[in-house]
C-alpha cells in the first residue's frame, strides 16, 4: 500500500466456534437431534459466558449464527453480555451450517429456533428457508469451500462501513470460512484448529487500502478468555 493511502475498513469479522456441546464429549446416542444438533454442556455454557464477558466491552454491530442449537445458544449468551449500544439479537442463517449434515436430517425451523432462543431473528436473505439447515451429503473440500466463499460474499455485501460482526459457527465450516476469507484454494488446505469458543479475527479493507494486503488475519483460535476456568484447554498440546 502507498504511504499516502488511508486504510479503509469494510468489515471486522470475529469467527467463533460454539461452546462445548454434548457432541464434543463422545456421546454414543443414535438420536438424530443429539447427533447432528446437540445442545451445549454445562461447561459449554460457561465457555460461552466467558466469551460473552470478553466481548462485553466491544459493542458489536451484528451477531450472526448458524441454525444449529449449539451455535445459536453460544451467540445468544454473547448477546446477553453486550453493552447497551451493542447487538442484542442473533441473526440466524443456514449458510453457516456445519459440514456434513445429511439430507435425511431436517433440523429446526425458524419458529422452533425462536422458541428455544428468544434472541434469534431471521438474517436477511433467509425468507425462503423453512428448515434452517444446509445439507452436504457429498463431503468434499471443494463443496465446502464453495459454500464458504458464498458466505463471505454475503457478509461483504451487507457490511461495508467498518462494522464489527461476530459469527458463531462450527469447527469444520469455520475452517473453510478461514480459507475463503484469505483467498486460499482447496489445494492449499491445512488444519488451522478451532477450540470451543476460540476466536479468529479477520479485517477486510476496501480494495487497495490495506496496510499490506486487503485482508488481514489479526489472530486465530484465541481462547485466552478460557485461561482461568479451563487451564487444561489453554495448555492443550504443550
C-alpha positions, 0 to 999 in steps of 0.5 A: 500500500502507498504511504499516502493511502488511508486504510479503509475498513469494510468489515471486522469479522470475529469467527467463533466456534460454539461452546462445548456441546454434548457432541464434543464429549463422545456421546454414543446416542443414535438420536438424530437431534443429539447427533447432528444438533446437540445442545451445549454442556454445562461447561459449554455454557460457561465457555460461552459466558466467558466469551460473552464477558470478553466481548462485553466491552466491544459493542458489536454491530451484528451477531450472526449464527448458524441454525444449529442449537449449539451455535445459536445458544453460544451467540445468544449468551454473547448477546446477553453480555453486550453493552447497551449500544451493542447487538442484542439479537442473533441473526440466524442463517443456514449458510453457516451450517456445519459440514456434513449434515445429511439430507435425511436430517431436517433440523429446526425451523425458524419458529422452533429456533425462536422458541428455544432462543428468544434472541434469534431473528431471521438474517436477511436473505433467509425468507425462503428457508423453512428448515434452517439447515444446509445439507452436504451429503457429498463431503468434499473440500471443494463443496465446502469451500464453495459454500464458504466463499458464498458466505463471505460474499454475503457478509461483504455485501451487507457490511461495508462501513467498518462494522464489527460482526461476530459469527458463531459457527462450527469447527469444520465450516469455520475452517473453510470460512478461514480459507475463503476469507484469505483467498486460499484454494482447496489445494492449499488446505491445512488444519488451522484448529478451532477450540470451543469458543476460540476466536479468529479475527479477520479485517477486510479493507476496501480494495487497495487500502490495506496496510499490506494486503486487503485482508488481514488475519489479526489472530486465530483460535484465541481462547485466552478468555478460557485461561482461568476456568479451563487451564487444561484447554489453554495448555492443550498440546504443550 
